[in-house]
Amino acid sequence: MGDKMETIADLMYKDHENVENLFKEFQEKKSKESLERFKWTLEKHFFIEEKAIFTVVDVEDFNELINIKKEHDEILLMLSDLDENSDISEFEKMLVTHKNYEDEVLYPKFDKELSNDIKCQIIERISEVVR
């Protein structure tokens, strides 16, 4: 009964953790299969952010979303050029910086500033894709 409702940050931290774990697996194995799993998961993660969250949020209130989307495009472009022999240090640096900003600033800001109705709508959408 006294279950605390999951927050946007809770759900997205978990998804980031999944993306991170698959990236680490790719770093260790350097295989085509591990790269494909990582790519699929990262693309799905960006889909969740851009379609389940950003379409519901007013960009006027959260103008950082414009930069986040640009970073998604840059990361996806770098991702498309990766193979099992790539030097991934620059890619990793960008990915970590991007994730840290979302985890430390963006998601907590959504949880703090969005109305309960909007938060519930976003959480429902995320849950449809993640679970």
Order of alpha helices (4+ residues) and beta strands (2+ residues): alpha-alpha-alpha-alpha-alpha-alpha
